Amino acid sequence: MKNTALTQIHEDLGAKMLPFAGYNMPITYEGVNAEHETVRNGVGVFDVSHMGEFLLSGLNALALIQKVTSNDASVLTVGRAQYSCLPNFDGGIVDDLIIYKMKDEQYLLVVNASNIEKDWDWISAQNDLGVDMKNISDDYSLLAIQGPKAVEAMQPLTSVNLSEIKYYHFEVADFAGFEHVIISATGYTGSGGFEIYCKNDQAEAIWNKVFEAGAAFGIKPIGLAARDTLRLEMGFCLYGNDIDDTTSPLEAGLGWITKFNKDFTNSENLKKQKEAGVSKKLIAFELVERGVPRHDYEIVDASGNVIGRVTSGTMAPSLNKGIGLGYVTTENSAVDSEIFIRIRKKDVAAKVVKLPFYKK
């Protein structure tokens, strides 16, 4: 079991620690609902140092990224980031990731913790372009400082005007007394804020300064359980639940990151799938009756026929109702369609809705 540079701090704070993607991670501190509300209304800090980071450099770095990812990374300028995915040869997804253009001919790829080795092997196997690849996952820590008060609370820690960093843009700047820290206006909560990439030996000092600066704003540490409820209220996909090696980006509603103005892994077959139409789609649903949908519950129609399954589900803290994502047959995927979630042998009424669930 790997630890992050901040594991001892989490334990000292009384966090409930559990194994996650091979790491000893804080799941909750004071409880999911309270932590969720802290991020929605104030500011909270997640340790997400388990995420993977690859540095790709050289003349052909962009060409390799264009080859292995579905989105068009050629539009990136220095200081911009992009959400994308790594398609496999079978129509599924190896992983989803964020691509940062650090400088000309240098890119940072941030991948899911559970897929670090898999992604590294996948990209390496397709690197016949002489691109210099470095796996720096074990050298870097990542803090997600999220919530509507994040900008105001963190401004004293940097000379950069945080309010001017647009969504999916970043700066490499001074932060909490350290130089060359990545301050990125990204995150998985839908409530604004930043992700801070720093060296492991800087993480504890930065954590402490973040909490000093945020004290007047009620800043709190947040566990991965609330990260899941926050991302689900926004309808953000979680790898291993909503997308995996068997789900295509088009089925998952990720056509917007699948650009056919270039050739990439399996692009010909995905293009055919787009033209022919998909047979199943990832939908968002809200329960009309009381109940909590869970991963792998069956989705049925009014006659009780199984039409799909739940991939992510929870009782949404901000909405106080059961919500979820799941794959259903395309004919049952239209917004406002009536569906039922089979919860303990009872078919609970639900309806298909537009994302996000949570609207500010």
TORKOL-4160 file (C-alpha; in steps of 0.2 Angstrom, whole numbers, padded with zeros to 4 digits, m for minus):
360
<pt num="1" X="0000" Y="0000" Z="0000"/>
<pt num="2" X="0008" Y="0017" Z="m0005"/>
<pt num="3" X="0006" Y="0032" Z="0005"/>
<pt num="4" X="0006" Y="0050" Z="m0001"/>
<pt num="5" X="0017" Y="0064" Z="0006"/>
<pt num="6" X="0002" Y="0069" Z="0017"/>
<pt num="7" X="m0004" Y="0052" Z="0024"/>
<pt num="8" X="0002" Y="0056" Z="0041"/>
<pt num="9" X="m0007" Y="0073" Z="0042"/>
<pt num="10" X="m0024" Y="0064" Z="0037"/>
<pt num="11" X="m0021" Y="0051" Z="0050"/>
<pt num="12" X="m0017" Y="0064" Z="0063"/>
<pt num="13" X="m0033" Y="0073" Z="0058"/>
<pt num="14" X="m0043" Y="0057" Z="0062"/>
<pt num="15" X="m0048" Y="0053" Z="0044"/>
<pt num="16" X="m0055" Y="0037" Z="0040"/>
<pt num="17" X="m0042" Y="0029" Z="0029"/>
<pt num="18" X="m0045" Y="0015" Z="0016"/>
<pt num="19" X="m0036" Y="0007" Z="0001"/>
<pt num="20" X="m0040" Y="0016" Z="m0015"/>
<pt num="21" X="m0030" Y="0012" Z="m0031"/>
<pt num="22" X="m0016" Y="0005" Z="m0022"/>
<pt num="23" X="m0014" Y="0020" Z="m0010"/>
<pt num="24" X="m0019" Y="0023" Z="0008"/>
<pt num="25" X="m0031" Y="0037" Z="0006"/>
<pt num="26" X="m0043" Y="0048" Z="0017"/>
<pt num="27" X="m0061" Y="0043" Z="0013"/>
<pt num="28" X="m0070" Y="0054" Z="0025"/>
<pt num="29" X="m0066" Y="0066" Z="0040"/>
<pt num="30" X="m0082" Y="0073" Z="0048"/>
<pt num="31" X="m0094" Y="0064" Z="0036"/>
<pt num="32" X="m0098" Y="0064" Z="0017"/>
<pt num="33" X="m0113" Y="0077" Z="0018"/>
<pt num="34" X="m0104" Y="0090" Z="0029"/>
<pt num="35" X="m0089" Y="0089" Z="0018"/>
<pt num="36" X="m0099" Y="0090" Z="0002"/>
<pt num="37" X="m0108" Y="0106" Z="0008"/>
<pt num="38" X="m0091" Y="0113" Z="0013"/>
<pt num="39" X="m0085" Y="0112" Z="m0005"/>
<pt num="40" X="m0102" Y="0118" Z="m0012"/>
<pt num="41" X="m0103" Y="0133" Z="m0001"/>
<pt num="42" X="m0086" Y="0137" Z="0005"/>
<pt num="43" X="m0069" Y="0129" Z="0002"/>
<pt num="44" X="m0061" Y="0112" Z="0005"/>
<pt num="45" X="m0045" Y="0103" Z="0001"/>
<pt num="46" X="m0043" Y="0086" Z="m0006"/>
<pt num="47" X="m0027" Y="0076" Z="m0007"/>
<pt num="48" X="m0027" Y="0068" Z="m0024"/>
<pt num="49" X="m0008" Y="0065" Z="m0025"/>
<pt num="50" X="m0012" Y="0047" Z="m0030"/>
<pt num="51" X="m0016" Y="0053" Z="m0048"/>
<pt num="52" X="m0002" Y="0049" Z="m0061"/>
<pt num="53" X="0008" Y="0062" Z="m0071"/>
<pt num="54" X="0018" Y="0059" Z="m0087"/>
<pt num="55" X="0029" Y="0072" Z="m0095"/>
<pt num="56" X="0031" Y="0070" Z="m0114"/>
<pt num="57" X="0044" Y="0081" Z="m0122"/>
<pt num="58" X="0052" Y="0083" Z="m0139"/>
<pt num="59" X="0049" Y="0087" Z="m0157"/>
<pt num="60" X="0035" Y="0074" Z="m0159"/>
<pt num="61" X="0027" Y="0075" Z="m0142"/>
<pt num="62" X="0011" Y="0083" Z="m0150"/>
<pt num="63" X="0011" Y="0070" Z="m0164"/>
<pt num="64" X="0011" Y="0056" Z="m0151"/>
<pt num="65" X="m0003" Y="0064" Z="m0141"/>
<pt num="66" X="m0013" Y="0067" Z="m0156"/>
<pt num="67" X="m0011" Y="0048" Z="m0161"/>
<pt num="68" X="m0016" Y="0041" Z="m0144"/>
<pt num="69" X="m0029" Y="0053" Z="m0138"/>
<pt num="70" X="m0047" Y="0057" Z="m0145"/>
<pt num="71" X="m0047" Y="0076" Z="m0143"/>
<pt num="72" X="m0038" Y="0088" Z="m0154"/>
<pt num="73" X="m0023" Y="0094" Z="m0143"/>
<pt num="74" X="m0016" Y="0104" Z="m0158"/>
<pt num="75" X="m0028" Y="0118" Z="m0152"/>
<pt num="76" X="m0018" Y="0120" Z="m0135"/>
<pt num="77" X="m0007" Y="0135" Z="m0131"/>
<pt num="78" X="0005" Y="0136" Z="m0117"/>
<pt num="79" X="m0005" Y="0138" Z="m0101"/>
<pt num="80" X="m0020" Y="0128" Z="m0107"/>
<pt num="81" X="m0027" Y="0111" Z="m0102"/>
<pt num="82" X="m0039" Y="0099" Z="m0111"/>
<pt num="83" X="m0050" Y="0084" Z="m0106"/>
<pt num="84" X="m0047" Y="0069" Z="m0117"/>
<pt num="85" X="m0047" Y="0050" Z="m0117"/>
<pt num="86" X="m0036" Y="0036" Z="m0123"/>
<pt num="87" X="m0046" Y="0025" Z="m0135"/>
<pt num="88" X="m0042" Y="0007" Z="m0137"/>
<pt num="89" X="m0042" Y="m0004" Z="m0152"/>
<pt num="90" X="m0059" Y="m0012" Z="m0148"/>
<pt num="91" X="m0070" Y="0004" Z="m0147"/>
<pt num="92" X="m0068" Y="0006" Z="m0128"/>
<pt num="93" X="m0057" Y="0018" Z="m0117"/>
<pt num="94" X="m0040" Y="0014" Z="m0109"/>
<pt num="95" X="m0042" Y="0030" Z="m0098"/>
<pt num="96" X="m0048" Y="0048" Z="m0097"/>
<pt num="97" X="m0035" Y="0061" Z="m0094"/>
<pt num="98" X="m0031" Y="0079" Z="m0094"/>
<pt num="99" X="m0017" Y="0086" Z="m0105"/>
<pt num="100" X="m0007" Y="0102" Z="m0100"/>
<pt num="101" X="0003" Y="0111" Z="m0113"/>
<pt num="102" X="0018" Y="0116" Z="m0102"/>
<pt num="103" X="0029" Y="0124" Z="m0116"/>
<pt num="104" X="0032" Y="0121" Z="m0134"/>
<pt num="105" X="0036" Y="0103" Z="m0137"/>
<pt num="106" X="0032" Y="0098" Z="m0118"/>
<pt num="107" X="0016" Y="0091" Z="m0112"/>
<pt num="108" X="0010" Y="0085" Z="m0095"/>
<pt num="109" X="m0003" Y="0071" Z="m0095"/>
<pt num="110" X="m0013" Y="0068" Z="m0079"/>
<pt num="111" X="m0020" Y="0050" Z="m0078"/>
<pt num="112" X="m0031" Y="0040" Z="m0065"/>
<pt num="113" X="m0022" Y="0032" Z="m0051"/>
<pt num="114" X="m0028" Y="0015" Z="m0054"/>
<pt num="115" X="m0022" Y="0016" Z="m0072"/>
<pt num="116" X="m0004" Y="0023" Z="m0071"/>
<pt num="117" X="0005" Y="0007" Z="m0076"/>
<pt num="118" X="m0008" Y="0002" Z="m0089"/>
<pt num="119" X="m0008" Y="0020" Z="m0097"/>
<pt num="120" X="0011" Y="0021" Z="m0097"/>
<pt num="121" X="0012" Y="0004" Z="m0105"/>
<pt num="122" X="m0001" Y="0009" Z="m0118"/>
<pt num="123" X="0007" Y="0025" Z="m0123"/>
<pt num="124" X="0024" Y="0018" Z="m0123"/>
<pt num="125" X="0019" Y="0004" Z="m0135"/>
<pt num="126" X="0013" Y="0017" Z="m0147"/>
<pt num="127" X="0029" Y="0029" Z="m0145"/>
<pt num="128" X="0038" Y="0025" Z="m0161"/>
<pt num="129" X="0041" Y="0044" Z="m0163"/>
<pt num="130" X="0056" Y="0045" Z="m0152"/>
<pt num="131" X="0046" Y="0056" Z="m0139"/>
<pt num="132" X="0055" Y="0057" Z="m0122"/>
<pt num="133" X="0043" Y="0050" Z="m0109"/>
<pt num="134" X="0045" Y="0052" Z="m0090"/>
<pt num="135" X="0034" Y="0045" Z="m0077"/>
<pt num="136" X="0035" Y="0057" Z="m0063"/>
<pt num="137" X="0019" Y="0051" Z="m0053"/>
<pt num="138" X="0030" Y="0046" Z="m0038"/>
<pt num="139" X="0038" Y="0063" Z="m0037"/>
<pt num="140" X="0023" Y="0075" Z="m0037"/>
<pt num="141" X="0009" Y="0079" Z="m0025"/>
<pt num="142" X="m0008" Y="0086" Z="m0030"/>
<pt num="143" X="m0020" Y="0096" Z="m0019"/>
<pt num="144" X="m0037" Y="0101" Z="m0026"/>
<pt num="145" X="m0043" Y="0117" Z="m0017"/>
<pt num="146" X="m0061" Y="0117" Z="m0022"/>
<pt num="147" X="m0076" Y="0128" Z="m0019"/>
<pt num="148" X="m0083" Y="0146" Z="m0022"/>
<pt num="149" X="m0072" Y="0154" Z="m0009"/>
<pt num="150" X="m0056" Y="0146" Z="m0015"/>
<pt num="151" X="m0050" Y="0161" Z="m0026"/>
<pt num="152" X="m0052" Y="0173" Z="m0011"/>
<pt num="153" X="m0045" Y="0162" Z="0002"/>
<pt num="154" X="m0029" Y="0157" Z="m0008"/>
<pt num="155" X="m0025" Y="0174" Z="m0016"/>
<pt num="156" X="m0013" Y="0179" Z="m0002"/>
<pt num="157" X="m0002" Y="0164" Z="m0006"/>
<pt num="158" X="0003" Y="0169" Z="m0024"/>
<pt num="159" X="0007" Y="0184" Z="m0034"/>
<pt num="160" X="m0004" Y="0178" Z="m0049"/>
<pt num="161" X="m0021" Y="0185" Z="m0050"/>
<pt num="162" X="m0031" Y="0169" Z="m0047"/>
<pt num="163" X="m0047" Y="0177" Z="m0053"/>
<pt num="164" X="m0040" Y="0179" Z="m0070"/>
<pt num="165" X="m0035" Y="0160" Z="m0072"/>
<pt num="166" X="m0050" Y="0154" Z="m0083"/>
<pt num="167" X="m0057" Y="0136" Z="m0082"/>
<pt num="168" X="m0045" Y="0123" Z="m0089"/>
<pt num="169" X="m0031" Y="0136" Z="m0089"/>
<pt num="170" X="m0016" Y="0136" Z="m0078"/>
<pt num="171" X="0000" Y="0146" Z="m0072"/>
<pt num="172" X="0017" Y="0140" Z="m0067"/>
<pt num="173" X="0020" Y="0152" Z="m0053"/>
<pt num="174" X="0025" Y="0155" Z="m0035"/>
<pt num="175" X="0013" Y="0148" Z="m0022"/>
<pt num="176" X="0014" Y="0147" Z="m0003"/>
<pt num="177" X="0032" Y="0151" Z="m0003"/>
<pt num="178" X="0038" Y="0140" Z="m0017"/>
<pt num="179" X="0042" Y="0143" Z="m0035"/>
<pt num="180" X="0037" Y="0134" Z="m0051"/>
<pt num="181" X="0021" Y="0127" Z="m0044"/>
<pt num="182" X="0007" Y="0122" Z="m0056"/>
<pt num="183" X="m0009" Y="0132" Z="m0052"/>
<pt num="184" X="m0023" Y="0124" Z="m0062"/>
<pt num="185" X="m0041" Y="0130" Z="m0063"/>
<pt num="186" X="m0047" Y="0112" Z="m0065"/>
<pt num="187" X="m0055" Y="0100" Z="m0053"/>
<pt num="188" X="m0069" Y="0087" Z="m0052"/>
<pt num="189" X="m0082" Y="0096" Z="m0041"/>
<pt num="190" X="m0091" Y="0109" Z="m0052"/>
<pt num="191" X="m0089" Y="0122" Z="m0038"/>
<pt num="192" X="m0073" Y="0131" Z="m0045"/>
<pt num="193" X="m0056" Y="0131" Z="m0037"/>
<pt num="194" X="m0039" Y="0125" Z="m0041"/>
<pt num="195" X="m0027" Y="0110" Z="m0042"/>
<pt num="196" X="m0010" Y="0113" Z="m0036"/>
<pt num="197" X="0004" Y="0102" Z="m0042"/>
<pt num="198" X="0020" Y="0102" Z="m0032"/>
<pt num="199" X="0035" Y="0092" Z="m0027"/>
<pt num="200" X="0032" Y="0079" Z="m0013"/>
<pt num="201" X="0044" Y="0088" Z="m0001"/>
<pt num="202" X="0034" Y="0104" Z="m0003"/>
<pt num="203" X="0017" Y="0096" Z="0000"/>
<pt num="204" X="0016" Y="0097" Z="0019"/>
<pt num="205" X="0022" Y="0115" Z="0020"/>
<pt num="206" X="0010" Y="0120" Z="0006"/>
<pt num="207" X="m0005" Y="0110" Z="0015"/>
<pt num="208" X="m0001" Y="0120" Z="0031"/>
<pt num="209" X="0000" Y="0137" Z="0022"/>
<pt num="210" X="m0016" Y="0133" Z="0013"/>
<pt num="211" X="m0025" Y="0129" Z="0029"/>
<pt num="212" X="m0018" Y="0145" Z="0038"/>
<pt num="213" X="m0024" Y="0156" Z="0023"/>
<pt num="214" X="m0041" Y="0147" Z="0022"/>
<pt num="215" X="m0045" Y="0148" Z="0041"/>
<pt num="216" X="m0055" Y="0163" Z="0040"/>
<pt num="217" X="m0065" Y="0155" Z="0026"/>
<pt num="218" X="m0069" Y="0139" Z="0036"/>
<pt num="219" X="m0058" Y="0128" Z="0025"/>
<pt num="220" X="m0058" Y="0110" Z="0029"/>
<pt num="221" X="m0050" Y="0094" Z="0023"/>
<pt num="222" X="m0061" Y="0084" Z="0012"/>
<pt num="223" X="m0061" Y="0065" Z="0008"/>
<pt num="224" X="m0063" Y="0055" Z="m0008"/>
<pt num="225" X="m0081" Y="0050" Z="m0003"/>
<pt num="226" X="m0087" Y="0068" Z="m0005"/>
<pt num="227" X="m0077" Y="0070" Z="m0021"/>
<pt num="228" X="m0087" Y="0056" Z="m0028"/>
<pt num="229" X="m0104" Y="0064" Z="m0023"/>
<pt num="230" X="m0098" Y="0081" Z="m0030"/>
<pt num="231" X="m0093" Y="0074" Z="m0046"/>
<pt num="232" X="m0108" Y="0064" Z="m0048"/>
<pt num="233" X="m0120" Y="0079" Z="m0045"/>
<pt num="234" X="m0111" Y="0087" Z="m0060"/>
<pt num="235" X="m0112" Y="0071" Z="m0071"/>
<pt num="236" X="m0093" Y="0069" Z="m0073"/>
<pt num="237" X="m0088" Y="0051" Z="m0078"/>
<pt num="238" X="m0078" Y="0041" Z="m0066"/>
<pt num="239" X="m0066" Y="0028" Z="m0074"/>
<pt num="240" X="m0070" Y="0010" Z="m0069"/>
<pt num="241" X="m0089" Y="0015" Z="m0066"/>
<pt num="242" X="m0096" Y="0025" Z="m0081"/>
<pt num="243" X="m0082" Y="0022" Z="m0093"/>
<pt num="244" X="m0070" Y="0008" Z="m0096"/>
<pt num="245" X="m0062" Y="m0004" Z="m0109"/>
<pt num="246" X="m0079" Y="m0009" Z="m0115"/>
<pt num="247" X="m0088" Y="0008" Z="m0117"/>
<pt num="248" X="m0085" Y="0019" Z="m0132"/>
<pt num="249" X="m0083" Y="0038" Z="m0130"/>
<pt num="250" X="m0099" Y="0040" Z="m0141"/>
<pt num="251" X="m0109" Y="0029" Z="m0130"/>
<pt num="252" X="m0103" Y="0038" Z="m0115"/>
<pt num="253" X="m0108" Y="0055" Z="m0121"/>
<pt num="254" X="m0090" Y="0060" Z="m0124"/>
<pt num="255" X="m0092" Y="0064" Z="m0143"/>
<pt num="256" X="m0087" Y="0082" Z="m0138"/>
<pt num="257" X="m0069" Y="0076" Z="m0135"/>
<pt num="258" X="m0069" Y="0064" Z="m0150"/>
<pt num="259" X="m0063" Y="0074" Z="m0165"/>
<pt num="260" X="m0062" Y="0066" Z="m0182"/>
<pt num="261" X="m0052" Y="0080" Z="m0190"/>
<pt num="262" X="m0037" Y="0069" Z="m0186"/>
<pt num="263" X="m0032" Y="0051" Z="m0186"/>
<pt num="264" X="m0030" Y="0043" Z="m0169"/>
<pt num="265" X="m0031" Y="0025" Z="m0161"/>
<pt num="266" X="m0047" Y="0017" Z="m0168"/>
<pt num="267" X="m0054" Y="0033" Z="m0176"/>
<pt num="268" X="m0060" Y="0024" Z="m0191"/>
<pt num="269" X="m0071" Y="0012" Z="m0182"/>
<pt num="270" X="m0077" Y="0026" Z="m0170"/>
<pt num="271" X="m0081" Y="0036" Z="m0185"/>
<pt num="272" X="m0092" Y="0022" Z="m0192"/>
<pt num="273" X="m0100" Y="0020" Z="m0175"/>
<pt num="274" X="m0105" Y="0039" Z="m0175"/>
<pt num="275" X="m0112" Y="0037" Z="m0193"/>
<pt num="276" X="m0122" Y="0021" Z="m0189"/>
<pt num="277" X="m0128" Y="0027" Z="m0171"/>
<pt num="278" X="m0125" Y="0019" Z="m0155"/>
<pt num="279" X="m0136" Y="0005" Z="m0147"/>
<pt num="280" X="m0134" Y="0010" Z="m0129"/>
<pt num="281" X="m0131" Y="0027" Z="m0121"/>
<pt num="282" X="m0125" Y="0034" Z="m0104"/>
<pt num="283" X="m0140" Y="0043" Z="m0097"/>
<pt num="284" X="m0142" Y="0054" Z="m0081"/>
<pt num="285" X="m0158" Y="0050" Z="m0070"/>
<pt num="286" X="m0166" Y="0056" Z="m0055"/>
<pt num="287" X="m0177" Y="0045" Z="m0044"/>
<pt num="288" X="m0196" Y="0051" Z="m0043"/>
<pt num="289" X="m0198" Y="0040" Z="m0027"/>
<pt num="290" X="m0187" Y="0038" Z="m0012"/>
<pt num="291" X="m0172" Y="0027" Z="m0014"/>
<pt num="292" X="m0154" Y="0026" Z="m0017"/>
<pt num="293" X="m0147" Y="0019" Z="m0033"/>
<pt num="294" X="m0131" Y="0010" Z="m0033"/>
<pt num="295" X="m0118" Y="0004" Z="m0045"/>
<pt num="296" X="m0124" Y="m0012" Z="m0055"/>
<pt num="297" X="m0142" Y="m0010" Z="m0051"/>
<pt num="298" X="m0153" Y="m0015" Z="m0065"/>
<pt num="299" X="m0163" Y="m0002" Z="m0075"/>
<pt num="300" X="m0180" Y="m0008" Z="m0081"/>
<pt num="301" X="m0194" Y="m0002" Z="m0092"/>
<pt num="302" X="m0212" Y="m0001" Z="m0086"/>
<pt num="303" X="m0215" Y="m0019" Z="m0091"/>
<pt num="304" X="m0200" Y="m0025" Z="m0080"/>
<pt num="305" X="m0189" Y="m0028" Z="m0095"/>
<pt num="306" X="m0170" Y="m0025" Z="m0091"/>
<pt num="307" X="m0165" Y="m0011" Z="m0102"/>
<pt num="308" X="m0148" Y="m0007" Z="m0094"/>
<pt num="309" X="m0138" Y="m0005" Z="m0078"/>
<pt num="310" X="m0133" Y="0009" Z="m0066"/>
<pt num="311" X="m0115" Y="0014" Z="m0067"/>
<pt num="312" X="m0114" Y="0027" Z="m0053"/>
<pt num="313" X="m0128" Y="0031" Z="m0040"/>
<pt num="314" X="m0130" Y="0041" Z="m0024"/>
<pt num="315" X="m0142" Y="0051" Z="m0013"/>
<pt num="316" X="m0136" Y="0068" Z="m0019"/>
<pt num="317" X="m0132" Y="0079" Z="m0004"/>
<pt num="318" X="m0136" Y="0096" Z="m0013"/>
<pt num="319" X="m0153" Y="0089" Z="m0020"/>
<pt num="320" X="m0159" Y="0077" Z="m0006"/>
<pt num="321" X="m0164" Y="0064" Z="m0020"/>
<pt num="322" X="m0157" Y="0049" Z="m0028"/>
<pt num="323" X="m0147" Y="0052" Z="m0043"/>
<pt num="324" X="m0137" Y="0041" Z="m0055"/>
<pt num="325" X="m0129" Y="0038" Z="m0072"/>
<pt num="326" X="m0131" Y="0022" Z="m0081"/>
<pt num="327" X="m0132" Y="0014" Z="m0099"/>
<pt num="328" X="m0148" Y="0010" Z="m0107"/>
<pt num="329" X="m0154" Y="0005" Z="m0124"/>
<pt num="330" X="m0154" Y="0021" Z="m0135"/>
<pt num="331" X="m0173" Y="0020" Z="m0137"/>
<pt num="332" X="m0175" Y="0023" Z="m0118"/>
<pt num="333" X="m0162" Y="0037" Z="m0117"/>
<pt num="334" X="m0172" Y="0053" Z="m0122"/>
<pt num="335" X="m0174" Y="0066" Z="m0108"/>
<pt num="336" X="m0190" Y="0064" Z="m0098"/>
<pt num="337" X="m0191" Y="0045" Z="m0102"/>
<pt num="338" X="m0199" Y="0035" Z="m0088"/>
<pt num="339" X="m0187" Y="0021" Z="m0082"/>
<pt num="340" X="m0186" Y="0011" Z="m0066"/>
<pt num="341" X="m0172" Y="0006" Z="m0055"/>
<pt num="342" X="m0173" Y="m0011" Z="m0047"/>
<pt num="343" X="m0168" Y="m0008" Z="m0029"/>
<pt num="344" X="m0170" Y="m0024" Z="m0018"/>
<pt num="345" X="m0182" Y="m0032" Z="m0030"/>
<pt num="346" X="m0193" Y="m0016" Z="m0030"/>
<pt num="347" X="m0194" Y="m0006" Z="m0046"/>
<pt num="348" X="m0192" Y="0012" Z="m0041"/>
<pt num="349" X="m0198" Y="0025" Z="m0053"/>
<pt num="350" X="m0186" Y="0037" Z="m0061"/>
<pt num="351" X="m0184" Y="0049" Z="m0076"/>
<pt num="352" X="m0170" Y="0053" Z="m0088"/>
<pt num="353" X="m0164" Y="0071" Z="m0085"/>
<pt num="354" X="m0151" Y="0083" Z="m0093"/>
<pt num="355" X="m0134" Y="0086" Z="m0084"/>
<pt num="356" X="m0129" Y="0093" Z="m0073"/>
<pt num="357" X="m0140" Y="0087" Z="m0059"/>
<pt num="358" X="m0133" Y="0102" Z="m0048"/>
<pt num="359" X="m0136" Y="0119" Z="m0055"/>
<pt num="360" X="m0128" Y="0134" Z="m0046"/>
